[in-house]
Amino acid sequence: MSRSLRSLVSAQLGWNWRDEQDFALVADDNRLEYRFAFSSGAAAGQADAVWYASGDALTENAVRRWTLTALPRSVFGGQITQSFAAVKALLLLPRAESAGVLVLGGDSESPWWAPLGAADQTLRLPPGAALLLSHPGSGWTVNAQAANLRLKAEGGAVAYDLALVGVAG
């Protein structure tokens, strides 16, 4: 049985700004779009692994460490483990009903920090925010020294959705 994966990373920011000045209408109507379709495989522009956590939740000050080389996943009633060698896209959505801020990064044990720039760097996402990271070339490397994606809830409980697309390890 052959296995294949096709995935699409897409984001859009649009605006319609209008200002009436001295009987004249000034308008700016535009958008900025990003779209990349991965074909199946492990080369640049390709991906062969996907993993997601939908509706996961953290209580205030709780930490969740996702080990990117051993992510549990339910498929058709069974449990499998997904391992990544590289992450090519990450989508993190703290749900709007969350009371706290979701902090990404800052793990002290084998942190996966490549998109952040340094192991001690973090990103803070308020409720209703969206974070999309994409690296359609080789992706961000995952290995034994850089495998743990850390999430922490600060200032209240946080519910979130997380999805990863990349190359299987």
OpenMM code with the backbone's topology and positions (N, CA, C; nanometers):
from openmm import Vec3, app, unit

residues = "MET SER ARG SER LEU ARG SER LEU VAL SER ALA GLN LEU GLY TRP ASN TRP ARG ASP GLU GLN ASP PHE ALA LEU VAL ALA ASP ASP ASN ARG LEU GLU TYR ARG PHE ALA PHE SER SER GLY ALA ALA ALA GLY GLN ALA ASP ALA VAL TRP TYR ALA SER GLY ASP ALA LEU THR GLU ASN ALA VAL ARG ARG TRP THR LEU THR ALA LEU PRO ARG SER VAL PHE GLY GLY GLN ILE THR GLN SER PHE ALA ALA VAL LYS ALA LEU LEU LEU LEU PRO ARG ALA GLU SER ALA GLY VAL LEU VAL LEU GLY GLY ASP SER GLU SER PRO TRP TRP ALA PRO LEU GLY ALA ALA ASP GLN THR LEU ARG LEU PRO PRO GLY ALA ALA LEU LEU LEU SER HIS PRO GLY SER GLY TRP THR VAL ASN ALA GLN ALA ALA ASN LEU ARG LEU LYS ALA GLU GLY GLY ALA VAL ALA TYR ASP LEU ALA LEU VAL GLY VAL ALA GLY".split()
positions = [
    Vec3(0.0842, -0.1184, 0.0000),
    Vec3(0.0000, 0.0000, 0.0000),
    Vec3(0.0883, 0.1242, 0.0000),
    Vec3(0.0716, 0.2098, -0.0974),
    Vec3(0.1518, 0.3319, -0.1036),
    Vec3(0.0856, 0.4421, -0.0222),
    Vec3(0.1677, 0.5316, 0.0261),
    Vec3(0.1201, 0.6408, 0.1092),
    Vec3(0.1583, 0.7716, 0.0419),
    Vec3(0.0658, 0.8657, 0.0387),
    Vec3(0.0970, 0.9963, -0.0187),
    Vec3(0.0271, 1.1048, 0.0631),
    Vec3(0.0810, 1.2241, 0.0554),
    Vec3(0.0259, 1.3385, 0.1266),
    Vec3(0.0341, 1.4596, 0.0356),
    Vec3(-0.0756, 1.5275, 0.0215),
    Vec3(-0.0771, 1.6578, -0.0438),
    Vec3(-0.1282, 1.7559, 0.0601),
    Vec3(-0.0640, 1.8706, 0.0702),
    Vec3(-0.1068, 1.9684, 0.1691),
    Vec3(-0.0936, 2.1092, 0.1126),
    Vec3(-0.1716, 2.1976, 0.1679),
    Vec3(-0.1759, 2.3369, 0.1235),
    Vec3(-0.1591, 2.4275, 0.2446),
    Vec3(-0.0673, 2.5223, 0.2330),
    Vec3(-0.0477, 2.6257, 0.3343),
    Vec3(-0.0956, 2.7555, 0.2712),
    Vec3(-0.1872, 2.8237, 0.3401),
    Vec3(-0.2466, 2.9419, 0.2804),
    Vec3(-0.2800, 3.0444, 0.3892),
    Vec3(-0.2544, 3.1705, 0.3593),
    Vec3(-0.2922, 3.2796, 0.4497),
    Vec3(-0.3215, 3.4027, 0.3654),
    Vec3(-0.4108, 3.4866, 0.4154),
    Vec3(-0.4466, 3.6083, 0.3433),
    Vec3(-0.4793, 3.7190, 0.4430),
    Vec3(-0.4329, 3.8379, 0.4127),
    Vec3(-0.4682, 3.9566, 0.4890),
    Vec3(-0.5201, 4.0585, 0.3890),
    Vec3(-0.6458, 4.0964, 0.4037),
    Vec3(-0.7067, 4.1920, 0.3119),
    Vec3(-0.7557, 4.3150, 0.3862),
    Vec3(-0.7673, 4.4245, 0.3146),
    Vec3(-0.8164, 4.5468, 0.3774),
    Vec3(-0.8888, 4.6346, 0.2763),
    Vec3(-0.9781, 4.7161, 0.3315),
    Vec3(-1.0493, 4.8167, 0.2549),
    Vec3(-1.0525, 4.9406, 0.3435),
    Vec3(-0.9639, 5.0321, 0.3158),
    Vec3(-0.9510, 5.1523, 0.3949),
    Vec3(-1.0023, 5.2702, 0.3139),
    Vec3(-1.0911, 5.3490, 0.3752),
    Vec3(-1.1491, 5.4650, 0.3070),
    Vec3(-1.1444, 5.5866, 0.4000),
    Vec3(-1.1167, 5.6994, 0.3393),
    Vec3(-1.1115, 5.8246, 0.4144),
    Vec3(-1.1651, 5.9359, 0.3244),
    Vec3(-1.2641, 6.0049, 0.3753),
    Vec3(-1.3211, 6.1156, 0.2987),
    Vec3(-1.2540, 6.2443, 0.3447),
    Vec3(-1.1890, 6.3125, 0.2499),
    Vec3(-1.1167, 6.4354, 0.2818),
    Vec3(-1.1545, 6.5448, 0.1832),
    Vec3(-1.2036, 6.6584, 0.2343),
    Vec3(-1.2358, 6.7741, 0.1502),
    Vec3(-1.3137, 6.7343, 0.0252),
    Vec3(-1.4196, 6.6624, 0.0448),
    Vec3(-1.5092, 6.6208, -0.0630),
    Vec3(-1.4466, 6.5223, -0.1621),
    Vec3(-1.3370, 6.4592, -0.1210),
    Vec3(-1.2730, 6.3573, -0.2052),
    Vec3(-1.2609, 6.2288, -0.1244),
    Vec3(-1.2760, 6.1188, -0.1900),
    Vec3(-1.2644, 5.9889, -0.1251),
    Vec3(-1.1281, 5.9298, -0.1565),
    Vec3(-1.0531, 5.8982, -0.0511),
    Vec3(-0.9246, 5.8307, -0.0654),
    Vec3(-0.9477, 5.6867, -0.0225),
    Vec3(-0.9060, 5.5929, -0.1083),
    Vec3(-0.9316, 5.4519, -0.0780),
    Vec3(-0.8077, 5.3675, -0.1045),
    Vec3(-0.7927, 5.2671, -0.0223),
    Vec3(-0.6868, 5.1663, -0.0404),
    Vec3(-0.7536, 5.0310, -0.0196),
    Vec3(-0.7656, 4.9562, -0.1249),
    Vec3(-0.8321, 4.8265, -0.1224),
    Vec3(-0.7325, 4.7243, -0.1771),
    Vec3(-0.6844, 4.6362, -0.0907),
    Vec3(-0.5800, 4.5460, -0.1354),
    Vec3(-0.5759, 4.4223, -0.0469),
    Vec3(-0.4842, 4.3317, -0.0776),
    Vec3(-0.4629, 4.2144, 0.0066),
    Vec3(-0.3236, 4.1591, -0.0198),
    Vec3(-0.2754, 4.0878, 0.0778),
    Vec3(-0.1482, 4.0184, 0.0699),
    Vec3(-0.1778, 3.8706, 0.0926),
    Vec3(-0.1313, 3.7864, 0.0018),
    Vec3(-0.1628, 3.6442, 0.0100),
    Vec3(-0.0364, 3.5598, 0.0102),
    Vec3(-0.0430, 3.4480, 0.0806),
    Vec3(0.0609, 3.3461, 0.0768),
    Vec3(-0.0076, 3.2136, 0.0487),
    Vec3(0.0491, 3.1384, -0.0422),
    Vec3(-0.0096, 3.0092, -0.0767),
    Vec3(0.1026, 2.9189, -0.1260),
    Vec3(0.1110, 2.7994, -0.0671),
    Vec3(0.2087, 2.7009, -0.1124),
    Vec3(0.1473, 2.5625, -0.1028),
    Vec3(0.1505, 2.4901, -0.2124),
    Vec3(0.0974, 2.3537, -0.2165),
    Vec3(0.2149, 2.2564, -0.2158),
    Vec3(0.2209, 2.1717, -0.1139),
    Vec3(0.3239, 2.0691, -0.1049),
    Vec3(0.2781, 1.9448, -0.1799),
    Vec3(0.3638, 1.8909, -0.2634),
    Vec3(0.3381, 1.7594, -0.3208),
    Vec3(0.3954, 1.6552, -0.2245),
    Vec3(0.3682, 1.5291, -0.2515),
    Vec3(0.4110, 1.4222, -0.1620),
    Vec3(0.5578, 1.3883, -0.1831),
    Vec3(0.6336, 1.3846, -0.0744),
    Vec3(0.7748, 1.3487, -0.0819),
    Vec3(0.8535, 1.4171, 0.0276),
    Vec3(0.9858, 1.4061, 0.0202),
    Vec3(1.0724, 1.4603, 0.1248),
    Vec3(1.1671, 1.5693, 0.0745),
    Vec3(1.1609, 1.6039, -0.0515),
    Vec3(1.2503, 1.7050, -0.1096),
    Vec3(1.1944, 1.8459, -0.0866),
    Vec3(1.2673, 1.9457, -0.1337),
    Vec3(1.2191, 2.0835, -0.1267),
    Vec3(1.0843, 2.0927, -0.1984),
    Vec3(0.9899, 2.1621, -0.1378),
    Vec3(0.8564, 2.1757, -0.1959),
    Vec3(0.7672, 2.0560, -0.1741),
    Vec3(0.8129, 1.9601, -0.0946),
    Vec3(0.7359, 1.8393, -0.0683),
    Vec3(0.7237, 1.8146, 0.0817),
    Vec3(0.6226, 1.7371, 0.1191),
    Vec3(0.6022, 1.6951, 0.2575),
    Vec3(0.5381, 1.5567, 0.2561),
    Vec3(0.5703, 1.4777, 0.3574),
    Vec3(0.5127, 1.3433, 0.3635),
    Vec3(0.4602, 1.3058, 0.5026),
    Vec3(0.4497, 1.4065, 0.5922),
    Vec3(0.4012, 1.3788, 0.7272),
    Vec3(0.3115, 1.4923, 0.7742),
    Vec3(0.2076, 1.4562, 0.8467),
    Vec3(0.1170, 1.5549, 0.9055),
    Vec3(0.0791, 1.5076, 1.0450),
    Vec3(0.0596, 1.6031, 1.1343),
    Vec3(0.0169, 1.5731, 1.2709),
    Vec3(-0.0617, 1.6926, 1.3224),
    Vec3(-0.1601, 1.6673, 1.4058),
    Vec3(-0.2375, 1.7781, 1.4625),
    Vec3(-0.2957, 1.7407, 1.5981),
    Vec3(-0.3193, 1.8453, 1.6780),
    Vec3(-0.3886, 1.8343, 1.8060),
    Vec3(-0.5009, 1.9362, 1.8009),
    Vec3(-0.6229, 1.8901, 1.8076),
    Vec3(-0.7383, 1.9783, 1.7979),
    Vec3(-0.8073, 1.9877, 1.9336),
    Vec3(-0.8254, 2.1098, 1.9822),
    Vec3(-0.8960, 2.1300, 2.1078),
    Vec3(-0.8180, 2.0901, 2.2309),
    Vec3(-0.6862, 2.0876, 2.2224),
    Vec3(-0.6058, 2.0573, 2.3402),
    Vec3(-0.6172, 2.1754, 2.4368),
    Vec3(-0.5988, 2.1511, 2.5647),
    Vec3(-0.6165, 2.2579, 2.6631),
    Vec3(-0.5094, 2.2503, 2.7711),
    Vec3(-0.4735, 2.3675, 2.8202),
    Vec3(-0.3784, 2.3810, 2.9301),
    Vec3(-0.4415, 2.4650, 3.0393),
    Vec3(-0.4272, 2.4232, 3.1644),
    Vec3(-0.4705, 2.5067, 3.2754),
    Vec3(-0.3661, 2.6160, 3.2967),
    Vec3(-0.4011, 2.7170, 3.3745),
    Vec3(-0.3090, 2.8274, 3.3980),
    Vec3(-0.1740, 2.7768, 3.4489),
    Vec3(-0.0660, 2.8255, 3.3881),
    Vec3(0.0734, 2.7912, 3.4192),
    Vec3(0.1131, 2.6486, 3.3822),
    Vec3(0.0241, 2.5737, 3.3196),
    Vec3(0.0589, 2.4384, 3.2761),
    Vec3(0.1458, 2.4458, 3.1514),
    Vec3(0.2335, 2.3459, 3.1363),
    Vec3(0.3243, 2.3367, 3.0229),
    Vec3(0.2967, 2.2066, 2.9498),
    Vec3(0.2987, 2.2137, 2.8179),
    Vec3(0.2852, 2.0937, 2.7350),
    Vec3(0.4077, 2.0868, 2.6455),
    Vec3(0.4781, 1.9755, 2.6511),
    Vec3(0.5952, 1.9540, 2.5671),
    Vec3(0.5582, 1.8498, 2.4625),
    Vec3(0.5569, 1.8932, 2.3381),
    Vec3(0.5338, 1.8012, 2.2270),
    Vec3(0.6701, 1.7615, 2.1720),
    Vec3(0.7038, 1.6335, 2.1796),
    Vec3(0.8301, 1.5826, 2.1267),
    Vec3(0.8086, 1.5486, 1.9795),
    Vec3(0.8695, 1.6263, 1.8925),
    Vec3(0.8435, 1.6169, 1.7492),
    Vec3(0.8949, 1.4880, 1.6864),
    Vec3(0.9705, 1.4103, 1.7606),
    Vec3(1.0163, 1.2803, 1.7118),
    Vec3(0.9297, 1.1656, 1.7640),
    Vec3(0.8258, 1.1985, 1.8397),
    Vec3(0.7380, 1.0940, 1.8952),
    Vec3(0.6013, 1.1527, 1.9285),
    Vec3(0.5277, 1.1935, 1.8270),
    Vec3(0.3960, 1.2543, 1.8458),
    Vec3(0.2868, 1.1485, 1.8317),
    Vec3(0.2065, 1.1286, 1.9350),
    Vec3(0.0976, 1.0303, 1.9259),
    Vec3(-0.0152, 1.0808, 1.8375),
    Vec3(-0.0758, 0.9881, 1.7651),
    Vec3(-0.1845, 1.0255, 1.6745),
    Vec3(-0.2812, 0.9089, 1.6589),
    Vec3(-0.4095, 0.9401, 1.6640),
    Vec3(-0.5120, 0.8387, 1.6411),
    Vec3(-0.5507, 0.8409, 1.4937),
    Vec3(-0.5485, 0.7232, 1.4319),
    Vec3(-0.5854, 0.7104, 1.2915),
    Vec3(-0.6750, 0.5883, 1.2776),
    Vec3(-0.7957, 0.6098, 1.2305),
    Vec3(-0.8907, 0.5009, 1.2069),
    Vec3(-0.9049, 0.4095, 1.3283),
    Vec3(-0.9132, 0.4698, 1.4461),
    Vec3(-0.9351, 0.3937, 1.5683),
    Vec3(-0.8092, 0.3344, 1.6288),
    Vec3(-0.6954, 0.3474, 1.5635),
    Vec3(-0.5694, 0.2965, 1.6166),
    Vec3(-0.4771, 0.4093, 1.6544),
    Vec3(-0.3713, 0.3778, 1.7273),
    Vec3(-0.2748, 0.4778, 1.7716),
    Vec3(-0.1431, 0.4566, 1.6969),
    Vec3(-0.0884, 0.5621, 1.6388),
    Vec3(0.0422, 0.5565, 1.5756),
    Vec3(0.1279, 0.6684, 1.6339),
    Vec3(0.2568, 0.6632, 1.6063),
    Vec3(0.3482, 0.7687, 1.6493),
    Vec3(0.4084, 0.8322, 1.5258),
    Vec3(0.3951, 0.9641, 1.5152),
    Vec3(0.4515, 1.0384, 1.4024),
    Vec3(0.5831, 1.0999, 1.4462),
    Vec3(0.6858, 1.0815, 1.3656),
    Vec3(0.8166, 1.1402, 1.3911),
    Vec3(0.8507, 1.2336, 1.2757),
    Vec3(0.9007, 1.3512, 1.3079),
    Vec3(0.9409, 1.4488, 1.2062),
    Vec3(1.0933, 1.4601, 1.2008),
    Vec3(1.1476, 1.4680, 1.0794),
    Vec3(1.2880, 1.5017, 1.0574),
    Vec3(1.3003, 1.6506, 1.0269),
    Vec3(1.1918, 1.7083, 0.9745),
    Vec3(1.1861, 1.8518, 0.9454),
    Vec3(1.0407, 1.8960, 0.9494),
    Vec3(1.0188, 2.0182, 0.9966),
    Vec3(0.8855, 2.0788, 0.9958),
    Vec3(0.8856, 2.1847, 0.8869),
    Vec3(0.7875, 2.1760, 0.7969),
    Vec3(0.7782, 2.2708, 0.6867),
    Vec3(0.6652, 2.3713, 0.7044),
    Vec3(0.5688, 2.3407, 0.7891),
    Vec3(0.4615, 2.4361, 0.8199),
    Vec3(0.4082, 2.4064, 0.9596),
    Vec3(0.3769, 2.5126, 1.0315),
    Vec3(0.3186, 2.5039, 1.1653),
    Vec3(0.2052, 2.6050, 1.1728),
    Vec3(0.0898, 2.5606, 1.2189),
    Vec3(-0.0226, 2.6500, 1.2427),
    Vec3(-0.0648, 2.6321, 1.3876),
    Vec3(-0.0644, 2.7417, 1.4645),
    Vec3(-0.1003, 2.7393, 1.6060),
    Vec3(-0.2102, 2.8427, 1.6285),
    Vec3(-0.3235, 2.7952, 1.6818),
    Vec3(-0.4410, 2.8804, 1.7015),
    Vec3(-0.4898, 2.8729, 1.8458),
    Vec3(-0.4549, 2.9705, 1.9299),
    Vec3(-0.5159, 2.9765, 2.0624),
    Vec3(-0.6631, 3.0152, 2.0451),
    Vec3(-0.7512, 2.9369, 2.0999),
    Vec3(-0.8942, 2.9624, 2.0791),
    Vec3(-0.9404, 3.0899, 2.1493),
    Vec3(-1.0374, 3.1562, 2.0888),
    Vec3(-1.0865, 3.2855, 2.1379),
    Vec3(-1.1442, 3.2770, 2.2792),
    Vec3(-1.1993, 3.1629, 2.3164),
    Vec3(-1.2584, 3.1497, 2.4499),
    Vec3(-1.1540, 3.1312, 2.5601),
    Vec3(-1.0265, 3.1255, 2.5246),
    Vec3(-0.9196, 3.1104, 2.6234),
    Vec3(-0.9117, 3.2322, 2.7133),
    Vec3(-0.8710, 3.2101, 2.8381),
    Vec3(-0.8567, 3.3201, 2.9331),
    Vec3(-0.7139, 3.3723, 2.9380),
    Vec3(-0.6179, 3.2905, 2.8997),
    Vec3(-0.4780, 3.3278, 2.9101),
    Vec3(-0.4086, 3.3402, 2.7764),
    Vec3(-0.2797, 3.3632, 2.7840),
    Vec3(-0.1920, 3.3772, 2.6691),
    Vec3(-0.1195, 3.2449, 2.6487),
    Vec3(-0.1026, 3.2032, 2.5235),
    Vec3(-0.0291, 3.0818, 2.4920),
    Vec3(0.1131, 3.1211, 2.4532),
    Vec3(0.2104, 3.0649, 2.5245),
    Vec3(0.3513, 3.0962, 2.5006),
    Vec3(0.4150, 2.9780, 2.4281),
    Vec3(0.4754, 3.0050, 2.3133),
    Vec3(0.5422, 2.9045, 2.2319),
    Vec3(0.6923, 2.9188, 2.2504),
    Vec3(0.7604, 2.8068, 2.2772),
    Vec3(0.9060, 2.8066, 2.2871),
    Vec3(0.9558, 2.8169, 2.4294),
    Vec3(1.0887, 2.8257, 2.4416),
    Vec3(1.1512, 2.8421, 2.5716),
    Vec3(1.1735, 2.7134, 2.6485),
    Vec3(1.1727, 2.5992, 2.5816),
    Vec3(1.1947, 2.4734, 2.6527),
    Vec3(1.3408, 2.4639, 2.6948),
    Vec3(1.3664, 2.4029, 2.8096),
    Vec3(1.5029, 2.3904, 2.8605),
    Vec3(1.5661, 2.2565, 2.8249),
    Vec3(1.4871, 2.1647, 2.7707),
    Vec3(1.5372, 2.0306, 2.7394),
    Vec3(1.5161, 2.0007, 2.5907),
    Vec3(1.6226, 1.9957, 2.5140),
    Vec3(1.6186, 1.9688, 2.3691),
    Vec3(1.5149, 2.0542, 2.2962),
    Vec3(1.5212, 2.1868, 2.3115),
    Vec3(1.4193, 2.2727, 2.2503),
    Vec3(1.4270, 2.2751, 2.0979),
    Vec3(1.3106, 2.2712, 2.0345),
    Vec3(1.3011, 2.2931, 1.8903),
    Vec3(1.2775, 2.4433, 1.8738),
    Vec3(1.3818, 2.5127, 1.8335),
    Vec3(1.3772, 2.6588, 1.8330),
    Vec3(1.4083, 2.7207, 1.6976),
    Vec3(1.4372, 2.6421, 1.5956),
    Vec3(1.4847, 2.6946, 1.4672),
    Vec3(1.4046, 2.8140, 1.4140),
    Vec3(1.2705, 2.8107, 1.4123),
    Vec3(1.1998, 2.9284, 1.3588),
    Vec3(1.2032, 3.0491, 1.4528),
    Vec3(1.2424, 3.0289, 1.5790),
    Vec3(1.2451, 3.1386, 1.6752),
    Vec3(1.3795, 3.2109, 1.6781),
    Vec3(1.4864, 3.1463, 1.6354),
    Vec3(1.6169, 3.2102, 1.6314),
    Vec3(1.7110, 3.1720, 1.7435),
    Vec3(1.6577, 3.1373, 1.8605),
    Vec3(1.7405, 3.0958, 1.9739),
    Vec3(1.6555, 3.0127, 2.0701),
    Vec3(1.7216, 2.9245, 2.1430),
    Vec3(1.6518, 2.8300, 2.2301),
    Vec3(1.5702, 2.8970, 2.3406),
    Vec3(1.6127, 3.0142, 2.3854),
    Vec3(1.5404, 3.0803, 2.4945),
    Vec3(1.4337, 3.1786, 2.4454),
    Vec3(1.4154, 3.1906, 2.3158),
    Vec3(1.3177, 3.2828, 2.2596),
    Vec3(1.1758, 3.2245, 2.2666),
    Vec3(1.0771, 3.3118, 2.2829),
    Vec3(0.9379, 3.2697, 2.2885),
    Vec3(0.8506, 3.3641, 2.2053),
    Vec3(0.7331, 3.3161, 2.1725),
    Vec3(0.6280, 3.3981, 2.1119),
    Vec3(0.5061, 3.3889, 2.2009),
    Vec3(0.4386, 3.5007, 2.2233),
    Vec3(0.3196, 3.5064, 2.3080),
    Vec3(0.1979, 3.5316, 2.2196),
    Vec3(0.1018, 3.4387, 2.2266),
    Vec3(-0.0178, 3.4480, 2.1429),
    Vec3(-0.1412, 3.4668, 2.2301),
    Vec3(-0.2109, 3.5792, 2.2173),
    Vec3(-0.3322, 3.6027, 2.2952),
    Vec3(-0.4487, 3.5197, 2.2406),
    Vec3(-0.5571, 3.5110, 2.3150),
    Vec3(-0.6751, 3.4375, 2.2671),
    Vec3(-0.7213, 3.4905, 2.1306),
    Vec3(-0.7556, 3.3984, 2.0418),
    Vec3(-0.8041, 3.4355, 1.9095),
    Vec3(-0.6948, 3.4664, 1.8087),
    Vec3(-0.5682, 3.4573, 1.8493),
    Vec3(-0.4564, 3.4858, 1.7586),
    Vec3(-0.4349, 3.3697, 1.6619),
    Vec3(-0.3493, 3.3922, 1.5651),
    Vec3(-0.3111, 3.2866, 1.4707),
    Vec3(-0.1632, 3.3019, 1.4402),
    Vec3(-0.0924, 3.1903, 1.4418),
    Vec3(0.0483, 3.1895, 1.4041),
    Vec3(0.0668, 3.0852, 1.2954),
    Vec3(0.1148, 3.1296, 1.1799),
    Vec3(0.1446, 3.0399, 1.0690),
    Vec3(0.2910, 3.0594, 1.0324),
    Vec3(0.3669, 2.9508, 1.0385),
    Vec3(0.5069, 2.9505, 0.9982),
    Vec3(0.5215, 2.8545, 0.8821),
    Vec3(0.5965, 2.8941, 0.7803),
    Vec3(0.6127, 2.8083, 0.6633),
    Vec3(0.7566, 2.8154, 0.6133),
    Vec3(0.8119, 2.6999, 0.5817),
    Vec3(0.9472, 2.6870, 0.5273),
    Vec3(0.9422, 2.5765, 0.4221),
    Vec3(0.8944, 2.6104, 0.2998),
    Vec3(0.8706, 2.5075, 0.1992),
    Vec3(0.9960, 2.4457, 0.1389),
    Vec3(1.1121, 2.5026, 0.1652),
    Vec3(1.2357, 2.4444, 0.1133),
    Vec3(1.2702, 2.3176, 0.1888),
    Vec3(1.3762, 2.3223, 0.2652),
    Vec3(1.4195, 2.2046, 0.3410),
    Vec3(1.3454, 2.1908, 0.4736),
    Vec3(1.2786, 2.2955, 0.5182),
    Vec3(1.2093, 2.2918, 0.6469),
    Vec3(1.3042, 2.3192, 0.7619),
    Vec3(1.2486, 2.3270, 0.8822),
    Vec3(1.3296, 2.3448, 1.0026),
    Vec3(1.3629, 2.2065, 1.0582),
    Vec3(1.4891, 2.1788, 1.0773),
    Vec3(1.5362, 2.0476, 1.1198),
    Vec3(1.4870, 2.0098, 1.2593),
    Vec3(1.4534, 1.8827, 1.2721),
    Vec3(1.4197, 1.8215, 1.4008),
    Vec3(1.5195, 1.7087, 1.4223),
    Vec3(1.5821, 1.7042, 1.5393),
    Vec3(1.6725, 1.5950, 1.5747),
    Vec3(1.6736, 1.5785, 1.7262),
    Vec3(1.7560, 1.4902, 1.7780),
    Vec3(1.7568, 1.4625, 1.9220),
    Vec3(1.7898, 1.5862, 2.0051),
    Vec3(1.8710, 1.6774, 1.9509),
    Vec3(1.9078, 1.7986, 2.0238),
    Vec3(1.8050, 1.9104, 2.0071),
    Vec3(1.7164, 1.8981, 1.9117),
    Vec3(1.6150, 2.0017, 1.8839),
    Vec3(1.4843, 1.9328, 1.8484),
    Vec3(1.4139, 1.8837, 1.9521),
    Vec3(1.2943, 1.8028, 1.9272),
    Vec3(1.1709, 1.8464, 2.0042),
    Vec3(1.1853, 1.9293, 2.1061),
    Vec3(1.0715, 1.9588, 2.1934),
    Vec3(1.0090, 2.0950, 2.1653),
    Vec3(0.8822, 2.0910, 2.1279),
    Vec3(0.8019, 2.2112, 2.1065),
    Vec3(0.7245, 2.2350, 2.2354),
    Vec3(0.7524, 2.3465, 2.3016),
    Vec3(0.6929, 2.3747, 2.4330),
    Vec3(0.5828, 2.4790, 2.4208),
    Vec3(0.4693, 2.4506, 2.4859),
    Vec3(0.3584, 2.5444, 2.4965),
    Vec3(0.3264, 2.5636, 2.6441),
    Vec3(0.2989, 2.6879, 2.6823),
    Vec3(0.2647, 2.7180, 2.8215),
    Vec3(0.1483, 2.8160, 2.8257),
    Vec3(0.0571, 2.7934, 2.9183),
    Vec3(-0.0554, 2.8856, 2.9402),
    Vec3(-0.0166, 2.9835, 3.0499),
    Vec3(-0.0280, 3.1124, 3.0231),
    Vec3(0.0013, 3.2153, 3.1231),
    Vec3(-0.1196, 3.3058, 3.1406),
    Vec3(-0.1525, 3.3361, 3.2655),
    Vec3(-0.2610, 3.4292, 3.2944),
    Vec3(-0.3993, 3.3687, 3.2849),
    Vec3(-0.4101, 3.2393, 3.2689),
    Vec3(-0.5390, 3.1715, 3.2599),
    Vec3(-0.5286, 3.0474, 3.1734),
    Vec3(-0.6358, 2.9722, 3.1699),
    Vec3(-0.6395, 2.8497, 3.0892),
    Vec3(-0.6409, 2.8852, 2.9408),
    Vec3(-0.5851, 2.7959, 2.8597),
    Vec3(-0.5780, 2.8173, 2.7150),
    Vec3(-0.6191, 2.6893, 2.6432),
    Vec3(-0.7116, 2.7013, 2.5491),
    Vec3(-0.7445, 2.5929, 2.4559),
    Vec3(-0.6830, 2.6319, 2.3224),
    Vec3(-0.6318, 2.5319, 2.2498),
    Vec3(-0.5648, 2.5633, 2.1242),
    Vec3(-0.5740, 2.4476, 2.0262),
    Vec3(-0.5436, 2.4808, 1.9007),
    Vec3(-0.5296, 2.3827, 1.7943),
    Vec3(-0.3889, 2.3998, 1.7368),
    Vec3(-0.3264, 2.2868, 1.7041),
    Vec3(-0.1907, 2.2878, 1.6517),
    Vec3(-0.1825, 2.1879, 1.5372),
    Vec3(-0.1219, 2.2281, 1.4259),
    Vec3(-0.1020, 2.1369, 1.3131),
    Vec3(0.0389, 2.1555, 1.2594),
    Vec3(0.1007, 2.0442, 1.2206),
    Vec3(0.2344, 2.0430, 1.1640),
    Vec3(0.2354, 1.9642, 1.0340),
    Vec3(0.3094, 2.0116, 0.9370),
    Vec3(0.3325, 1.9413, 0.8114),
    Vec3(0.4824, 1.9402, 0.7899),
    Vec3(0.5356, 1.8269, 0.7455),
    Vec3(0.6796, 1.8206, 0.7238),
    Vec3(0.7250, 1.6910, 0.6629),
    Vec3(0.8482, 1.6547, 0.6968),
    Vec3(0.9118, 1.5341, 0.6465),
    Vec3(0.9238, 1.4341, 0.7609),
    Vec3(0.8794, 1.3120, 0.7356),
    Vec3(0.8841, 1.2065, 0.8378),
    Vec3(1.0275, 1.1710, 0.8711),
    Vec3(1.0484, 1.1409, 1.0004),
    Vec3(1.1808, 1.1017, 1.0474),
    Vec3(1.1934, 0.9536, 1.0625),
] * unit.nanometer
topology = app.Topology()
chain = topology.addChain("A")
for resn in residues:
    res = topology.addResidue(resn, chain)
    for name in ("N", "CA", "C"):
        topology.addAtom(name, app.Element.getBySymbol(name[0]), res)
